[in-house]
């Protein structure tokens, strides 16, 4: 059995506290923990998250900006990484990278695929093709397991 995640406390872009496990209860979540200063995150991982959102509408894609020392983000700086100026999926802020630490992220971007039961199905680090392939297969596996139950 995979680890059940009870709570993921973050802030929305207006500074309000949100628990992602409550806000997205009973939904499959693909979380991307990233930082605006990470070029692999903004150049490859964020576009990949958008691609997964389009390809798998049954999955809720959510971004979590991990604030590190001298690498904190604001609503404006998060919006600025998108050429349209609009955020294509919900993004939250992890102040002082507590969620990053709690979920044992290896770096940024860190992907977390969480089942609708709140179980951590996969945790994958990176934005290169290997990470993309592993994410694709993990999503396919999770979706297939859901449809056979």
DAPE-V367799 format. One record per residue. PSI is psi in radians with two decimals (* if undefined). OMEGA is omega in whole degrees, -180 to 180 (none if undefined). Layout:
BEGIN
[[PSI	OMEGA] [PSI	OMEGA]]
END
This chain:
BEGIN
[[2.41	179] [2.73	179] [2.28	175] [2.24	179] [2.07	-176] [-0.67	-172] [2.48	172] [1.56	-177] [2.15	-180] [-3.14	174] [2.47	172] [3.08	-174] [-0.15	175] [0.11	176] [0.14	180] [2.44	180] [2.38	179] [2.39	171] [1.97	-176] [-0.55	-179] [-0.41	174] [-0.78	-177] [-0.57	-177] [0.65	-179] [2.41	178] [0.40	176] [2.57	171] [2.26	-178] [2.37	167] [1.81	-180] [2.41	172] [2.03	174] [2.14	-174] [3.10	173] [2.44	-179] [-0.51	-178] [-0.06	179] [1.93	-177] [-0.59	175] [-0.57	179] [-0.95	-174] [-0.52	-177] [-0.54	-177] [-0.82	-171] [-0.79	179] [-0.81	175] [-0.63	178] [-0.71	177] [-0.75	178] [-0.72	178] [-0.80	178] [-0.65	178] [-0.72	180] [-0.70	-175] [-0.52	-177] [1.36	-177] [-0.28	179] [-0.09	179] [2.38	176] [1.98	176] [2.32	-180] [2.31	175] [2.49	174] [1.94	178] [1.99	178] [2.03	177] [2.09	175] [2.94	178] [2.23	-178] [0.31	178] [0.62	179] [2.74	-178] [2.77	174] [2.98	177] [-0.76	-179] [-0.76	-179] [-0.56	176] [-0.81	179] [-0.54	-175] [-0.37	-180] [-0.22	-180] [2.21	-176] [-0.55	179] [-0.27	-175] [-0.03	179] [2.50	-180] [2.13	-173] [-0.19	177] [2.81	-176] [2.39	177] [2.38	-179] [2.93	-179] [2.32	177] [1.56	-180] [2.35	178] [0.45	177] [0.70	-180] [-0.76	179] [-0.74	176] [-0.83	180] [-0.83	-177] [-0.68	-178] [0.17	174] [0.83	177] [2.48	179] [-0.27	-177] [-2.86	176] [2.45	-3] [2.54	174] [2.23	-179] [2.38	176] [2.10	177] [2.05	-174] [2.24	-180] [2.93	179] [-0.26	176] [0.01	179] [0.19	-180] [2.35	175] [1.89	-176] [-0.77	177] [2.61	172] [2.10	-173] [2.28	179] [2.42	169] [3.04	-180] [0.00	180] [3.09	-177] [-0.68	-180] [-0.78	178] [-0.72	179] [-0.80	179] [-0.76	179] [-0.69	177] [-0.79	-180] [-0.85	-179] [-0.64	178] [-0.77	179] [-0.81	179] [-0.80	-179] [-0.80	180] [-0.77	-180] [-0.76	179] [-0.71	178] [-0.62	179] [-0.71	-175] [-0.31	180] [-0.09	-180] [*	none]]
END
